């Protein structure tokens, strides 16, 4: 079972902590040293800082994608995921699990 994580945005960085122990699991520096607004969604960990949005891999902090949101300024911003993103992510995970099982069976 995967470790449950808590995500913290602070000084241009997103930090993932083990929710049971508080141990730092990873930290990803984004931009500058400003406030980082963070939310965890089925799509990934979304973080906004300095007017730019990042989508991070929840388990590693690797940047999946980044959008500079050109022309919108650099002020504080809020972020949320779509209401149906959970169903989409579950379907994608199921597809990956089935592909991995098929590959493992083919390799035996």
C-alpha positions in Angstrom: 0.0 0.0 0.0 1.3 3.5 -0.9 2.2 5.9 1.9 -0.4 8.6 2.4 1.2 12.0 1.8 0.6 15.6 2.9 1.7 18.3 0.5 3.0 21.7 1.7 3.7 24.7 -0.4 6.3 27.0 1.0 8.8 29.5 -0.4 8.6 28.4 -4.0 8.8 24.7 -3.1 6.3 21.8 -2.7 7.2 19.4 0.0 5.6 15.9 0.5 5.4 14.6 4.1 4.5 11.1 5.2 1.1 11.7 6.9 1.8 9.1 9.6 5.3 10.3 10.7 5.8 13.8 9.2 9.0 12.5 7.4 9.9 14.5 4.3 9.5 12.2 1.3 10.5 14.7 -1.4 10.8 18.4 -2.2 10.5 20.1 -5.5 11.7 23.6 -6.1 9.5 25.5 -8.5 10.1 29.3 -8.9 11.3 32.0 -6.7 10.6 32.2 -3.0 6.9 33.1 -3.0 3.8 31.6 -1.6 2.8 28.3 -3.3 -0.9 27.3 -3.5 -1.1 23.5 -3.6 -3.9 21.0 -4.1 -3.9 17.2 -4.6 -6.2 15.9 -7.3 -6.6 12.7 -9.2 -4.7 14.4 -12.0 -1.6 15.0 -9.7 -0.4 17.6 -7.3 -1.2 21.0 -8.7 0.9 24.0 -7.5 0.7 27.6 -8.4 3.5 30.1 -7.7 4.5 33.4 -9.3 1.5 33.2 -11.7 2.5 29.8 -13.1 1.0 26.4 -12.6 2.8 23.1 -12.3 1.4 19.5 -12.2 3.7 17.2 -10.1 3.8 13.4 -9.8 2.3 12.8 -6.3 4.8 10.0 -5.4 8.0 11.6 -6.6 7.5 15.4 -7.1 8.6 15.1 -10.7 7.1 17.9 -12.8 4.6 16.3 -15.3 3.8 19.6 -16.9 4.1 23.4 -16.5 2.1 26.3 -17.9 3.3 29.9 -17.4 -0.3 31.2 -17.8 1.1 34.0 -20.0 -0.7 37.4 -19.8 -2.4 36.7 -16.5 0.1 38.4 -14.1 2.0 37.1 -11.1 -0.5 37.6 -8.2 -1.9 35.0 -5.9 -4.1 32.4 -7.5 -6.3 29.5 -6.4 -6.4 26.0 -7.9 -8.9 23.1 -7.9 -9.3 19.9 -9.9 -12.4 18.9 -11.9 -15.2 17.0 -10.2 -14.9 14.0 -12.5 -11.1 13.7 -12.4 -11.3 10.9 -9.8 -13.2 8.7 -12.2 -10.8 9.5 -15.0 -7.7 8.7 -12.9 -9.3 5.5 -11.6 -9.9 4.4 -15.2 -6.3 5.3 -16.2 -4.9 3.3 -13.2 -7.0 0.3 -14.1 -5.8 0.5 -17.7 -2.1 0.6 -16.6 -2.6 -2.2 -14.1 -4.2 -4.4 -16.8 -1.4 -3.6 -19.2 1.2 -4.5 -16.6 -0.5 -7.7 -15.8 -0.8 -8.7 -19.5 2.9 -7.8 -20.0 3.9 -9.9 -17.0 1.8 -12.9 -18.2 3.3 -12.6 -21.7 6.8 -12.6 -20.2 6.2 -15.8 -18.2 
